[in-house]
Amino acid sequence: MLTQLVVREWGRIVRAQHNAQTSFDQIEVTHQAWLFLSEIAQSSDKAHRYLSFVNGHTLKVHGFVGVIATPDGVQIEILPKHAPTFDAPGLVDSRKLLLRMLKAAKVLPFIESTDALIDTLNQPLPEVLIGRFLQDLAQVVRKGIRKDYQRIEAQERFLKGQLQTARQLRQSPAKQTQFCIEYDLFSDNRAENRLIHSALILVTKWSQYLPNQRLARELRFAFDDVPESRHISQDLQAWRTSRDMQYYQNLLPWLKLILSQYSPFATANHHAGISFLLPMDKLFEAYVAGQIRHCLPRDYQLKTQSTAQYLATQNGKSMFQLHPDLATFNDDECVAVLDTKWKLLDQTLADGKAGIAQADMYQLFAYGHKLLKNRQGKLALIYPKWTEFNQPLVPFQLDSNLTLSVLPFDLDNEQPQSNNQAWLLDILGEE
């Protein structure tokens, strides 16, 4: 049976005798789960090392969100840390925020939220993901399961299709009463349906939420005549994208996630449930970029991770490529450079820096000198908004023509572009 635990970013995982939720910033897991997680913490792949040792019996979760599943059936849900304190009512809000950001980042084809899904958000994140997959699949079933012609070779006592003469002549006298035939069968046994059936079997085992279990069982009836996929990689390669299969396409990312064939996430998994992780700083960047695009004036363009400029040259060769998170252009001229930082600032600090890292200031200074023509334009650092950082800081003057704004981005509002539009237009120099 699955054990579901919840911890926030930068929370701790402690080795103990039992799986237990001590707080939303610390959980306890048994020895078997601990061994699996500690191997991840010792991984040589630094880019995907989302756990680190605090001491011999404690791990810390780094800036990733999502779900980790361990071989012994523990699912650890990691939620964003966008406020210093966290309680049970905040659990639903945090899940809603994470799903909203995943949708904006186009990680998975999330459908629009409705009142009918509110209760689902009280369930752990894996149940929410399973519910979204099942709803997308239900839409496909309502439109009709696609069938295709399948070439069948058989030995029968009757003639059907085409007689395979060469095989028939090689038949032993004892089997002369049987015909070697070949024919086409119009069947729902095709790669896409085999993958769906395999995924349905898995989510039926994983889910503990009654509405998800009920819907999964109902949908499995539609695929009773379809065998499971025995070669998942081959069936994924055989997935068709023709016009008559367009309504199937939303299922593909879900199937890849459930069947553990790939991960735009930081972990691959063959364990007791859904596993996926995303770096929170990248997710925040993608979410901010998506919201900014909604309120950009028509003649402006937003580019992410622009790589057209370099910091220096050596013997005529460009060196040290610049990677600003976001850059806005007007008529191919860069007018603003924005960098997102997933960190809680505190504007009440006496030094006026609010906790901004000096390296971030140097980074934006370099962007301003290299990307903004004649150093004309705006620079901005964007951080999540919370109670101790709810207003833009007094701008920093980097030189006579270069000003850096430090701005709060509202994550709690489900339509944040309206709240953030004023400071965006100010950055762009628009009224």
N, C-alpha and C positions, 0 to 999 in steps of 0.2 A: 504494500500500500504506500502511496506517495505521502511524503511529509512536506508541507509547504511552509516556508519561512520567508520573512521580509526583512531586508536591511537597506539602509540608505547608502549612497555613495560615501566612501571614506569610513564606513562602518567597520566593525570588527567581527571576525568569526573565530570562536573559541572552541578548542577541543574539550569535550566533556563526556559524561556517561550517557546522556540522552540528548536527543534533538529538542531544542527549546528556544522560544522567543523571549529573551530577557528584556529587550527594548528594541526600538526601531534602529538603533545605532549599534546593537550588539546581539548576536545570536550564538547558540551553541549547537555543535554537530557531533556525532559519534565518531569513533576512531576511523571507521572505514571511509566515511565521507571526507574526513580530515586528510587521510592519506592521498585521496584523489586530488583535493584542492591544493595540498602542499606540493604535489608534483607540478602543478601549474605555476605555483609561486617560484619554483626552481627552474622554470623553462628558460632556455637560452634565447628565445625569441622575445626581445625586449618590447617590440611594438605591440605584442599581444599578451604581455604579462600584466594581467589586471589584478593580480593578488601579490602581496609582499608580506614577509615575515615581520611581526612586531617582536615576538620572542618565540620560544620553542613550542608554545601551545596557542598562539594567537596570530591570526592573519588579518591584514587590512585590505579592504576593497578599494581599488583606485578609481579614477574618474570614468567608470563605465556604468551603463544601465542595461537592464534586460533580465535574463533568466539564466541561471546555471543549474544543470541537472547532473546529479552524481549517480554512479552505478547502483548504489543501494537504495535509490528511490527518494532522495532529498532534492526538492526544487527550491532554489534560493532566488527570490525575486529582489532585484536591485533597482531602487527607485531614485529619481533625481533629488539632490540635496539643494533645493532652491530657497530654503528658509532654515535658520539655525535650530528651531524647535519643530517637533513633529509629533502628532498624536493620531489616534484612530480616525477621527473625521477627516484629517488631512490625507489619509491613505487614498480615498477615492479621488480627491483633487489631484494628487500626485500622479495617479494612473491616467486620469483624463489628460493631464498635461503631457505625459509621455506619449500617449496615443496620438494626441494632436500634433506633436512634434514629429513622430514617425510618419504620420500621414503627409505632413508638409514636406518632409525630406524625401517622400516617395520611396521609402524603404519597403513598404508592403502596401497593397492596394486596398486601403481601409475605406469602407463605405461611410456615408454620413452618419453621425450620431443621431439617434432618435430617443424619444422618451422610453421606448421599449427596451433600450439597452442600458438604462441607468442602473438597474439592479445588477446587471452583469459586472459593472465596475466595482461592485463590492466583493467580487471574486478575485483570486490571484490573477496576475497578468497572463500566465499560460491559459487559464480558462477564457479570458477575454480574447486572446488570439485564436483559440480553438473556435469560439463562438463566431468570430468574424469569418473564419474559413468556412464554417458550416453554412452561414448565411449566403456567402458567395456561391457555394456549391448548390444550395437549394434553388437559387436563381437559374443555374445551369440546368438542373433537372427539370424545372418547370418549362424551360424552353425546348427541352428534348435532348436525350443522350445521342450523340452522333454515332452512326454505324459506318462500316466500311466493308468493301469486298475483301474476303480473305481466301487465298488459294489453298485448297484442301486436296491432299493426295490420300487415297484410301483403297481398300479392297472390300468390295461389296458383292452381294448376290444379284444385284440389279445394275443396269446401265444408267449412268447419270453423267452429264457433262461430256468429257472427252476420254475415249479409251486410250490408255497408254500401251500402244502395240508392243514396243520392245520389252517392257516389263511383263506383259501378258504372255509373250512367247517364252520367256524364261521361267514361267511358273512351273512348279512340279505338277505331275499328273494328278496328285491328290488334291490340288487346289484349282483345278481347271474349272470348277463350278463357280469360282469367284472372279470378278472382273477388276482389273487394275484401272482405276478411273481417277480423273482429276477434274475438279469443278470449283466454281467460286461460290462462297457462302457469304451472304449479307449479314454481318455479325457486329455486335457491340464490343467484341474482343479486339480492341486496338490499344496502342501504347498509352494514349491519354487516359482512357478509362481504367486500364490496369493500374496506373499510378494513383488515380483517385481512390480506387478500391483499397490499395495498400495503405494510403494515408488514412482512410476512414477506419480501418482496422486498428491502426495505432492510436488515433484520438479516442476511439471507443475504450481502449485500455487505459489511457492516461486520464481522461476527464473524470472528475468526481462531482461535477455540477450537474444536477438532474436534468435541467432543460437541454444542456449540451448532449448528455447521454441519450436522451429521448430523440433529439433531432438526428444524431449520428446513426442510431438504429433504424430510423425511418428511411434515411438516405441510403443505407446499405442494401435495403430491399431492391432499390433501383439498379444496383450493380451485382445482384445475385448471380447472374449468368456470366459475369466477367471474372476471370482468374486474377489472382494477385500478380504483381510484377515480380518476376524472378531476376530480372536484370535492369535495375533502376537506371543506371547510367545510360544503357542503350535505349531504354524507353524515353528518357529525357531528350536524347539526341533525335529520336524519331518524332518528337512533338511537332505537330503541324501548325503553321500560322496562316493558313489560307483563309479566304474570306468567310467560308462557311464555318470556320472554327474561331471566329473573333470573340464570341461570347464565352469561350473557354479560357481566354488569355489571362484573366484576373486570377485564375487558380494556380498558374505556374509558380509565382513566387512563394505562395503558401506551401505547395507541394515540395519545393526545394527545401524549404525550412523544415517541414515536418519529417521528410524522408532523409534529412541530414546530408544532402548531396553538395551543398555549398553553403557559404556563409558570407554575406556582406558584413557579417558580424565578426567578432574576434574569436570565435570558438567553433569547432566542429564537434558533433556529438553523436554517440550511438548508445545513449543511456536511457534513463527511465522516463524521459519526457522531452518537451521542447527545450532547447538551449539556444540562446542567442545573446550576444552582447554588442553594444555600440559605444564608442567613445563619446562621452557627453559633450566635450568641447566641439567635436565635429557635428554632432546633432544640433547643438545650439546655433552653430554657424549656418547650417542648412536651413534651420527654422527662421532665423532672422532674415536670411537672404530671400526666402519665399515670401515673407511678410512685406519686405521692402519693395519687392517687385509689384505688389498690389497697389502701392501708392506712389510709384514713380511717375512724374510727368511724362507725357507721351514721347517727347523728343530725347528722353534719357534712356540709357542702357545700364544694366548692372552686370558686371563680370565677377565671377568667383575664382579665387586662386589664379589671378592673372600672372603670367610668367614672361611678359614681354620685356622686362627691364632687369638689369644686373647692377650690382652694387659697385663693381670695379672692373677695370681691364688690366691685363698684363701681357705685354708684348703684342698688343692688338687683339688679344683674346678676351672675351667677356668672362667674368668670374663672379661667383656668389649670386646666383639667381634669386630675385625677390619674389615672395609669394604672399602678397596681401590677401586677406580673407575676402574682402569685398571692395570693388572699385566702381564708381559710377562715371559714366562718360556722356558727354554732350558733343555731337558732331566729331566723334573720334578723339576728343580732348578729355583727358582725365580731370574731373572737377572735384572729386572727393574720394578719399581712401578711408575705409572703415575696417576696423579689426574687432572681432568678437572675442571675449574672454569669459569662460565659464568659471566665475569666481565671485564671491560675495564681498563687495566693498563696504566700508563703514565710513560714511561722510562725517561722523561725529568725532573722528580722531583729531587730536589737537594739531598734528603737524600739517594738516590740509591735504595730505597725499591719499587718504582714504584706503590705504593698503595697496595702491597701484605699484606693481613691480617696476623697478628702474629699467630692467631690460625691455619691458614693453614700451617705455617712453623712448628709449634709444631706437627701437624698431620703427616706431611711427615717425621719428625724426628722419630716419633714413628714407622711409617711404615718401615723406613730404619733399625731400630734396631731389629724389630721383624720379618720382612719378608725376608730381604736379608741375606743370609748365611754369617756369619762372617763379616757382614757389607760390603760385596763386591758386587758391583752392582751400578746401577744408579737410581736416583730419579728425577722426573720431575713434575713441575706444568705447565699445558697447558691452555693458555688463548686465546681468539679470537684476531686475528691480526687486527690492524687498523693503522692510520697514526702515532699515538704517541707510538705505540708498534709494530714495524715491524722487530725487530731483537732480538735474544735471549739476555737475560741479562747476565752480567758477573756471572758465576756460584757461588753459595754460598757453602762454605766449612763448613759442619756441624760437622765433626770431621776428623781425619787423613785419614779415609778410605771412608767417606761418603760425596758425592757431590750432590747438588741439582741444577738442571737446570730449568730455567724459560723460556718457549718457546711460540712463537706466532703461532697460527694455522690459516692458510689462508682459509677463508670462501668464498671469492669472486671468487676464481678460481673454475670452475665447475669440475675439476679433481685435487683436492688439494693434493692427495697422492704423485704426482710427485714433487710438491714443498716442501712437508714436509718430503720426504723420507730421505734427507741428515741428518737432525737432529735425525730422528728415528734410522738410522743405527749407528749414533754416540752414542746414548743412549745405544744401544745394544752391543756396542763395535765391530761392524762389519765395514769393510772397504768398 
